[in-house]
């Protein structure tokens, strides 16, 4: 495909993408606009009806609260029979003022929640029911919260249900508000219950609202009332009745909070959850309305056709313009291509006037500049090759030297011109030259580099016949249409001498370490001998002189034996310190939580002290030794040097990419800043040795173990209260592999 065709295709693709974005942005705008239009149509009716119903039901709540503050009601609840007539008159007055109230009752908790006072609306008359006709209501669903022990003083609306007299359904569906009544002692005495004919109440709400489109009122029990402002009055359809149909689709989720209209398929719905003042939520209402989205399609379709036409015009225009522009812009490049096709090597490429600034002229100038840059780079590379001390040689696959830098004169005593065309074996001793050609012939070098001196010493032969140790790196390169070998030869005489010197020093150090081991062993045993004599002698003296000893002499003998034990531990610590890092035993790695459990088992934890361990130890593996000794020393120090009767020692670990930071913290006395380094020296203690039983070697041993592993230890303390020792342990020494799995499986 030509550049012009590619340019045109690219421009068309850009136009298509731009047009698609334009159409997409328009569709998004239309969707937002349609949503706003739908919302403007749906919200007024639903919101208006919801407010009207809320006002009616808040009025019922206010009526119940008003009756509750009548003084005679509390007197009647406390047993004052004379107050009954006042309560009856209050209920009578209230039901007369509310034409949609069918009943107003005071129900007592005693005798199976029996009605105490009941006022009925019978047609246009209002009557107070005779006491003999009052009923028990404990089995009525609307009293279930109270019967089941509901003790909140707030009123609640019960689920809509038909009116029942003596267990039989009589009358239309009722909406009831129940207000608990307490006596002067605060105990539930009974409840005030107002029955409102639900359809009559909702009809009042319709009259008080500005409904312009059908709306539906639905309860959480899926009872519903459908209202059409232009049709007959609707009736409540109870869930479970013969003519009940689900008012909303199965996949509709009625909102808990107000939200924007919801688009689902061809339908748009807006619903409002009703909330009532000071009422427990036993009954939940939603008001919703919906509209067919296709009603808005005609106006959208006309605008959509215009946008599509604009997009098609953009694509056609860009296609034509890009073709014309590409044809004109590519003409200089076509001419340049024709000239290069007939150009002979060595002749100047001067077909373009020097003052032209079109693309082809700029390209020709770029070619000249590129050639100049390549020449400069070649000169730079040649200067580098001529200045390095290493010999760099290029040979054919037959082992013939093609090129070699001047460093060969210093290293081998030959001039480069003397070696060009000569076999490489000219620079090798006879025994190496015989095997060289076979190595070159069978070489399978890839694009990488191989060192010939990796496993054995390689020597070259100078012009005078002397041998020189070499380090040789060889790689395969392809140029000129054939493979070649490129070698870098370095004189390693100085390095070999340094390696021999290092080997001598290592042997001397090993001998010194062996002598030190023997000395430490002999010194430990020879020094322990008089200690054992002193210890035994003190015991014999105590036994022989028992009748003559007093408290002072016994204390002196005990002090003597304590010094002997301290000296014995000091010898152990010195011997252990001298051997750190010189063992070659393999480390046993264990889960961190198992290791910490072993450390705690070895601690002598005084009464009143506790040791807290981070859960992070369960996620790591640690070497049992020396980590067990490190943690034991640090935790023992924290307990030993504590200055209070109670305390806490905490062990924690922080995993980092290259390190594990293990910390041991305590709430004991702080360590002054001047001692943060000195505490890690041998024989250092911050308290007199007579007060603390120890050799002063513990932290020195800890530091030595950590440093041998490649880490370090640091102390953090404000010098007043609390100290934290942090061990930075290399993550490579934690064996995060499968050993942990095997140990846990076992």
Buried (B, 14 or more C-beta within 10 A) or exposed (E): EEEBEEBBBEBBEEBBEBBEEBBEEBEEEBEEBBBEBBBEBBBBBBBBBBBBBBEBBBBBBEBBBEBBEBEBBBBBBEEEEEBBEBBBBBBBEBBBEBBBBBBBBBBBBEEEBBBBBBBBBEEEEBEBBEEEEBBBBBEBEBBBBBBEEBEEEEBBBBBBBBBBEEEEEEEBBBBBBBBBBBBEEEEBBBBBBBBBBBBBBBBBBBEBBEBEBBBBBBBBBBBBBBBEBEEEEBBBBBBEEEEEEEBBEEEBEBBEEEEEBBBEEEBBBBBBBBEBEEBBEBBBBBBBBBBEBEEBEEEBEEEBEEBBEEBEEBBEEBBEEBBEBBEEBBBBBBBBEEBEEEEEEEEEEEBBEEEEEBBBBEEBBEEEEEEEEEEEEEEEEEEEBEEEEBBBBBBBEEBEBBBBBEBBBEBBEBEBEBBEEBBBBBBBBEEBBEEBBEEBEEEEBEEEEBEBBEEEEBBBBEEEEEEBBBBBBBBBEEEEEEEBBBBBBBBBEEEBEEEEEEEEEEEEEEEEEEEEBEEBEEBBEEBBEEBEEBBEEBEEBBEEEEEEBEEEEEEEBEEBBEBBEBBBBBBBBBBBBBBBEEEEEEBEBBBBBBBBEBBBEEBEBEEEBEBEBBEBBEBBBBBBBBBBBBBBBBBBBBBBBBEEEEBBBBBBBEEEEEBBBBBBBBBBBBBEEEBBEEBBEBEBBEEEBEEEEBBBBBBBBBBBBBBEBEBEBBBBBEBEEBBBBBBBBEBEBBBEEEBBEEBEEE
